[in-house]
Amino acid sequence: MWTELITALPAETILLPPASEQAIRECQRLLGHPLPAPLAALLRESNGVEGEYGLGLIWPVERITADNLAFRTDTDFAQLYMPFDSLLFFADAGNGDQFALTHRSDVFAWDHENDSRTWVAPGLTEYLEWWLTGRITL
């Protein structure tokens, strides 16, 4: 499903080989919660999606794990930013800002300069469609 959706979008993308079930389980174990079902399903088809110039449209599961752990445990971040526990970062905008899913699967853009969290899409499908067609702008 995800492969067909992504390749049908009007943008150049590179789909990486699927993530292993072991890598997905390890991510969930380390983060302490399951991945949202749409993201886990996408990772089972493609362990990340790269856009033009290597932009991380969807990060590989290893980066999802590493970046989320870093954001949640870095003591400097705890002093600078609101807590990140309710967000699951999965992509970046190429300018330092990042995209995150919530437990309801809404997508928010996190602005690294002012710590704002702006709703940008109701789900992963719309995020991909809207980001790749220019409906989402940061």
CORHUCOR-V950951 format. One line per field, one symbol per residue. psi: psi as a letter, one per 30 degrees, with the letter a starting at -180 (. if undefined). Layout:
# CORHUCOR-V950951
psi=???
This chain:
# CORHUCOR-V950951
psi=eeeeeeffkhlklkkllllleeeeeeeeeefgllkkeeeeeeffejilkkakggkieklleeeeeeeeeeeffkeeeffellkgffkjkfllffgfllkkllffglkkkkjfeggljkkflfleeeeeeeefggekk.
